[in-house]
Amino acid sequence: MKDPRNIPTALRVVAYIHLVGGLLSVVTFFVLLFNGTFSIRLGILGIPIFFGLLNLRNGWRICAMVLMWFGLIGFPIIFVISLVSSVPAHFQLFGLNIARIHPWFVSLGTIPFFLLVVWQYRVLIRPDVRELFIN
């Protein structure tokens, strides 16, 4: 890894968010596998993204931004669909259905996640952070 003193705190936080997401995807993969379902999770890419961001690899920065676009597009779509839907949504933990919740709660739940993705994206496109990834 590069000298950690040169890496901005915001970039480190973004890297750790990806690490946590990647580890949760691994856990979800194995929980589903033990319950008879094989499912490939893109979130697993969060683990190499973590190391790539801390090593200032531009390819992993771009990969992180591409994955963030899924959230930037998907969360508003989920928000709108949940607002107009009357069908209860299934709340899942590690891929297993835990409860049924009102769709409006789904809409409310997408807001903080959308804002988190926007913040992460803005961190990765900041000029000072972009400069770190230029060799």
C-alpha positions, 0 to 999 in steps of 0.5 A: 500500500502507498503511504497512508498519510498521503491518502485523504480520510474521505478516500479511506472511508470510501475504501472501507465502505467497499470492503464492508460491502464486499465482505457482506456479499461474501457472507450472503453468497455462502448463506445462500449457497448453504440454503441451496441457491447459487448466486453470483454477487457483484458486491464481492468486487468491493474487496479488491476495490478496497485494496485498489483504492488504498494502492491508488490504482486508477482501474479500481477507482473506475470500477468503483465508480461504475458500480456506483452508477448502479446505485445512482440509477437504481435507488431513484427507480426503486424509490419511485416504484415503491412510492406507487406500489401497494404490494408489500416488499420482502426485507432480506438479510443475507438473501433470506426473507426476514419480514414483509414491509410497507413499500413506503418504508422501502422508499424512505430506506433508499434515500440514505443509501442514495446519498451515501453513493452520491457522496462516495462518487463525489469523493472519487471525482474530486480533483485532489483525489483524482490527482492521486491516481495519476501516475 
